[in-house]
Amino acid sequence: MEMTMYDTLLQLPLFQGLAKNDFTSILDKVKIHFLKRKAGDTVALGGEDCRELVFLLNGSLVSKTSDRDELYTFYEAINAPFLIEPYSLFGWSTKYVSTYTALTACNLVTIEKAYLLSELNNYEIIRLNYLNILSNRAQNLHDRLWTNLPESLHDRIVEFILLHSYVPGGEKRLKIKMDDLAKLLSSTRIRVSKALNEMQDKHWLTLHRGEIRIPDISLLKEHRDMRLSE
């Protein structure tokens, strides 16, 4: 394994804090698969069984997630290093929630679930890291559930986008009809359209036919937080 790839793996949340000697020992016992994907290739398909840990070592992906009624679809750009849906490996449903497609040429590593249970589970730091990943996600979702929606329509739009974001930064795209967005926000089509156009004038997002594009969600959140603190 190249040193750069070795170091990248150690940067992933699951392996952070693991001694290099322990990691070398893991590599001797665990079957690790190295994969390459070109731009446009599917890396993981929503609805399919999640049977392994998939690590994005370099390159970029885009995730695609649709609501159950298929009223809207949310896209997120994801940069390496990244661990794809570790929460989907266990639980009552062990299927991928989203579909992941390569935006650029990517290098990935996969580790089968059986090795996670038989070998990786022997290392306390990996057990703690995995529990922290799952706990942080559960706590984040709980906080969102108990956060009251802002009164401002602009802020409700931002909150809706943030609610569906898994990665804290980067580009997001929301494909949705204006009428459907208005219903979800308990508003009217005219008011939502006016608010979105005002946000576009401030360069917070761009509007396209049936789609809202956010160049960087962290900037949109920053503007929202500044307004709320005033």
C-alpha positions in Angstrom: 0.0 0.0 0.0 1.3 3.4 -0.9 2.1 5.6 2.1 -0.3 8.3 0.9 -3.2 5.8 0.9 -2.0 4.4 4.2 -2.1 7.9 5.8 -5.5 8.6 4.2 -7.0 5.5 5.8 -5.7 6.6 9.2 -7.4 10.0 8.7 -10.8 8.4 8.4 -13.0 8.7 11.6 -13.1 4.9 12.1 -9.3 4.6 12.3 -8.4 7.9 14.0 -6.2 7.3 17.1 -5.2 3.9 15.9 -1.4 3.1 16.2 0.3 2.4 12.9 1.6 -0.9 14.3 -2.0 -2.0 15.1 -3.1 -0.8 11.6 -0.4 -2.9 10.0 -1.5 -5.9 12.0 -5.1 -5.3 10.8 -3.9 -5.3 7.2 -2.3 -8.7 7.7 -5.6 -10.2 9.0 -8.3 -8.4 7.1 -9.1 -8.8 3.4 -9.2 -5.2 2.0 -10.4 -4.6 -1.5 -9.1 -1.7 -3.5 -11.4 -0.3 -6.1 -11.2 2.3 -8.8 -14.2 4.1 -10.3 -14.3 6.6 -13.1 -16.6 9.6 -13.3 -20.2 8.6 -13.7 -19.8 5.1 -12.2 -22.2 4.0 -9.4 -20.4 3.4 -6.2 -23.4 2.3 -4.0 -27.0 2.1 -5.0 -29.9 3.2 -2.8 -32.1 0.4 -1.7 -29.4 -2.3 -2.2 -28.0 -4.3 0.8 -25.1 -2.6 2.7 -22.7 -5.5 3.4 -19.4 -3.8 3.7 -17.7 -0.6 4.8 -16.8 1.6 1.8 -14.1 4.2 2.2 -13.6 7.0 -0.3 -9.8 7.6 -0.3 -9.6 10.3 -3.0 -11.8 11.9 -5.5 -15.4 13.1 -5.2 -18.9 11.6 -5.1 -22.4 12.9 -5.4 -25.1 11.4 -3.2 -28.7 11.3 -4.4 -31.6 10.9 -1.9 -35.3 11.0 -2.6 -38.2 11.2 -0.2 -40.6 8.3 0.0 -43.3 10.1 -2.0 -40.7 11.1 -4.6 -41.8 14.7 -4.4 -38.2 15.9 -4.2 -34.6 14.7 -4.7 -31.6 16.0 -2.8 -28.0 15.9 -4.1 -24.8 16.4 -2.1 -21.2 16.7 -3.3 -18.9 14.7 -1.1 -15.1 14.9 -1.1 -12.5 12.3 0.2 -11.8 11.0 2.7 -15.3 9.8 3.5 -16.9 6.7 4.9 -20.2 5.8 3.1 -23.2 5.2 5.4 -21.6 3.3 8.3 -25.0 3.5 10.0 -26.6 1.3 7.2 -24.5 -1.7 8.1 -26.6 -2.5 11.1 -30.2 -2.0 12.3 -33.6 -3.0 11.2 -32.9 -2.0 7.6 -29.4 -2.7 6.2 -29.9 -1.0 2.9 -28.3 2.1 1.5 -30.4 5.2 1.9 -28.8 7.1 -0.9 -27.2 6.4 -4.3 -23.6 7.4 -4.6 -22.0 8.2 -8.0 -18.5 9.2 -8.8 -18.1 12.8 -9.8 -14.4 12.3 -10.6 -12.0 9.3 -10.8 -12.1 7.7 -7.3 -10.1 5.3 -5.3 -12.0 3.3 -2.7 -11.4 0.6 -0.1 -14.0 -1.9 1.1 -14.0 -4.1 4.2 -16.6 -6.8 4.6 -19.0 -6.7 7.6 -17.7 -10.1 8.8 -14.1 -8.7 9.2 -15.5 -5.7 11.1 -17.1 -8.0 13.6 -14.3 -10.6 13.8 -11.1 -8.5 13.6 -11.7 -4.7 13.8 -14.0 -5.2 16.8 -11.0 -6.4 18.8 -9.6 -2.9 18.9 -11.1 -0.7 21.5 -10.3 2.6 19.6 -12.2 1.3 16.5 -15.2 0.2 18.6 -15.3 3.7 20.2 -14.9 5.4 16.9 -17.7 3.4 15.4 -20.0 4.1 18.4 -19.1 7.8 18.2 -20.0 7.9 14.5 -23.4 6.3 15.1 -24.0 8.4 18.3 -23.1 11.7 16.7 -25.6 11.0 13.8 -28.3 10.0 16.3 -27.7 13.1 18.4 -27.6 15.4 15.3 -30.9 14.0 14.1 -32.5 14.4 17.5 -31.4 18.0 17.7 -32.9 18.7 14.3 -36.2 17.0 15.3 -36.5 19.2 18.4 -35.5 22.5 16.7 -38.4 24.8 16.1 -38.9 26.1 12.6 -37.9 29.8 12.2 -40.7 32.3 11.5 -38.9 33.8 8.5 -39.7 32.0 5.3 -36.1 32.6 4.2 -34.8 30.8 7.3 -37.3 28.0 6.9 -36.0 27.4 3.4 -32.4 27.3 4.8 -33.5 25.0 7.6 -35.2 22.6 5.1 -32.0 22.3 3.1 -29.9 21.9 6.2 -32.2 19.2 7.5 -31.5 17.1 4.5 -27.8 17.7 4.4 -25.4 15.1 5.8 -22.1 16.7 4.8 -21.8 20.1 6.6 -20.2 21.9 3.6 -20.0 21.9 -0.2 -22.5 22.1 -3.0 -26.2 20.9 -2.6 -29.0 20.6 -5.2 -32.6 20.3 -4.5 -34.9 19.1 -7.3 -38.5 20.0 -6.3 -41.6 21.7 -7.8 -42.3 25.1 -6.3 -45.9 24.0 -5.4 -44.5 21.0 -3.4 -41.9 23.1 -1.6 -44.6 25.6 -0.7 -46.7 22.9 0.8 -43.8 21.4 2.8 -43.0 24.9 4.2 -46.7 25.6 5.0 -46.6 28.6 2.7 -47.8 29.7 -0.8 -46.1 29.3 -4.1 -45.9 33.1 -4.6 -44.3 33.7 -1.3 -41.7 30.9 -1.7 -40.9 32.0 -5.2 -40.3 35.6 -4.0 -38.1 34.4 -1.1 -36.0 32.3 -3.3 -35.5 35.1 -5.8 -34.4 37.4 -3.0 -31.9 34.8 -1.9 -30.7 34.4 -5.4 -30.2 38.2 -5.7 -27.9 37.9 -2.6 -26.0 35.1 -4.4 -26.9 32.5 -1.7 -28.3 30.1 -4.2 -29.2 29.9 -7.9 -32.6 28.9 -9.4 -33.0 26.6 -12.3 -36.1 24.9 -13.8 -37.3 22.7 -11.0 -34.0 22.9 -9.1 -32.4 24.9 -6.4 -28.6 24.9 -6.4 -26.5 26.0 -3.3 -22.8 26.5 -4.2 -21.7 26.1 -0.5 -24.2 25.3 2.3 -21.8 26.5 5.0 -22.1 30.1 3.6 -25.9 29.8 3.5 -25.9 28.7 7.1 -23.6 31.5 8.1 -25.9 34.1 6.7 -28.9 32.4 8.4 -27.1 32.4 11.8 -26.1 36.0 11.4 -29.7 37.0 10.8 -31.0 35.0 13.8 -28.5 36.6 16.1 -29.5 40.1 15.2 
